[in-house]
Structures are given as C-alpha cells and as structure tokens.
Amino acid sequence: MENKLKIGEYNRLRIIKEVPFGLYLDGYEDEILLPLQYVPESYEIDEIIEVFIYRDSEDRIIATTLRPKATINQFAYLEVHSVTPLGVFLEWGLAKHLFVPFSQQFQKMTVGRSYLVYVYLDLQTDRIVASARIENFLPVSDIHEEFTIGDKVDAIPFEHTDLGIKCLVNNCKIGVLFKNQVFTKVIMGESMPVYVYNIRPDDKLDLRIEPVGLVRMDSQMTKLLALLKANNGVLMLHDKSPAELIYDQLGMSKKDFKKAVGGLYKSKQLAIHHDCISLL
C-alpha cells in the first residue's frame, strides 16, 4: 500500500534535512516543514518522528510535535477563542485555532464558553474544521442492539437543558442525565461512567450516575412471564429473532430479552425451542 500524508492525523515521517528555521520531513509527495520551535532536543537525519499534520495560517501543510485536543473524526469539548465575520475559532492546543463555519453552529457560540464539536477534514477545502451539529456525525446503529438497561457506559456531559444534562454516550448516541437524578458534581466535557436507565423511542438514552442493578432485570423477567401467560404460554420469539421484532412485541431490547429468557430458563419457568419460547 502506497504511503500517503494524512492531514489532521499523526504521521510518522522521516527527517530529511536540517535548515536554520527547522527540519524538513519526507511528506511522500513533498517535503514538510517542522518549524524550529517544535524540533525535539535530540534527533538524527533519517530518523522517524511522529508529528501532527495540518495547514498553517497561510494554508501551507506543516508539521508540529504539539498534540491537539482532538484529531479528525473525533469529538472534543473546546472553548471559543474568538468570533469573526467568517465564523468561530476554538482553542484546541495548536497555534492556529480550529475553525467552525457559521453553517456548522447549532446555536450562537460565544467567546469563553465551551462546546462539544466534531472535528473533520473538509473535503472541498482540504482543511481541518469542526462542527457543533454533532448529531449529524453520530454513526448509524441500532440502539437496541448496542445498549441494554443497566449497561455501564462512557458519557461526556456537554450541555445543560431544562431537563438536565445532555451527554455524548460511547461516542455514538445522545443521552440525558435528568436533574433529579444528579446528586454529585458533573464536570462538563469530562468523561464519566454512567448507567443506561431507559432506551427511548427517539433513539436517545436516559442515564443515571448510580448503577441500575438487578432490580431492572427482575422486572424484565416479570414482564416476559406476564406476556407469556397472556399469549397462552407461547411467544414466537427466540435468540435469532430480529431486535426490531422483539422490541415491537415486547418493548424491550434484544439483550434484555435474552437475559430475561436465560433467567426464567434457569429457574425452570420456561422452555426454549428453535422457533419459540413456552411456559413450563
């Protein structure tokens, strides 16, 4: 596979030569400058060095040994440095601030406040930019396949709302910590462990700081038992059934369904068949 320079990411490049104002690195198709202020204390010609590649204020591709708070295709909670007629600039650990076009603002962004953004490479301009419209960048996935009530997940709290605190969960879904469930200090932008309390029809999660525990699973087993009794002791569902079908019929995720079936099977309350489950 042919080597290619990756803008907005860390690259391992070979030192070609030394000049009074820095080092030139092998950028495969062209030489890339590592300015003098970022040159390590010791180095050798032909040595491989890890650098971050971006465009400077004059739009030239340049290298740095500084480590920004995020690379492309990552979320980051960043503070607004300045607002200009062109857009907003964020502090992200490099001399050149990170640009957010006005079209990529979810709300009016103000100096000194921090926002959760998604960093990406604009294919039209080949420049690193950010967007506060983070829901446009969440991966498409089945929330019922991915999460189960009681799951411990990673959350980044990023916005206060009337209901509570919005969080980015596992870098793929949006969740809410409700005000009446928050009994400890929550630091915005700082990752924290939380627990899934509810999976909502709008593809979002209700979260709690404390573990949900086994109480929820007991209720799911009770629910499944009641549904079996209401359907003459048989449900035409099994562990290979689509998650959507299970949710439509039972109102629970596939993971919850399988755990509930397992619990009732161990307690000898139901039988498992190849195409259904039934009461014993």
Order of alpha helices (4+ residues) and beta strands (2+ residues): beta-beta-beta-beta-beta-beta-beta-beta-beta-beta-alpha-beta-beta-beta-beta-beta-alpha-beta-alpha-alpha-beta-beta
